[in-house]
């Protein structure tokens, strides 16, 4: 769980890689400032 996306990474490309890696390991991320919960189908759809 991160409060803001910029706390996860300064680079969008790096953030995408972190998110992809976490998902590949069966982990989930919640990004609070975006209201995106990657554990739900709706959150994954929003994240692209």
C-alpha distance (Angstrom), angle and dihedral (degrees) to the residues before:
residue distance angle dihedral
X1 . . .
X2 3.78 . .
X3 3.78 127.4 .
X4 3.80 95.2 -144.0
X5 3.78 132.9 14.0
X6 3.82 91.1 -125.1
X7 3.82 88.5 60.6
X8 3.81 89.0 59.7
X9 3.79 94.2 49.8
X10 3.79 141.0 -23.2
X11 3.82 91.5 -136.4
X12 3.81 123.9 65.8
X13 3.81 89.8 -148.2
X14 3.81 91.3 52.7
X15 3.82 91.4 45.8
X16 3.81 89.9 52.2
X17 3.81 89.8 50.7
X18 3.81 91.4 49.8
X19 3.81 91.6 49.2
X20 3.81 91.9 47.4
X21 3.80 91.9 47.8
X22 3.81 92.1 49.1
X23 3.80 91.3 50.4
X24 3.81 91.3 48.5
X25 3.82 88.1 54.8
X26 3.80 91.7 50.3
X27 3.80 93.2 -106.9
X28 3.76 125.8 129.7
X29 3.79 133.7 -145.0
X30 3.77 130.7 -148.9
X31 3.81 116.0 -162.0
X32 3.80 105.2 -162.9
X33 3.82 102.1 -166.6
X34 3.80 91.5 53.8
X35 3.77 94.4 43.2
X36 3.80 87.6 -128.7
X37 3.79 118.6 146.1
X38 3.80 107.8 -174.2
X39 3.80 90.6 -164.4
X40 3.82 90.3 74.3
X41 3.79 130.2 67.7
X42 3.81 90.3 -124.1
X43 3.79 92.4 52.1
X44 3.79 92.4 49.3
X45 3.81 89.6 49.5
X46 3.83 91.1 51.4
X47 3.79 91.6 49.0
X48 3.77 90.9 52.2
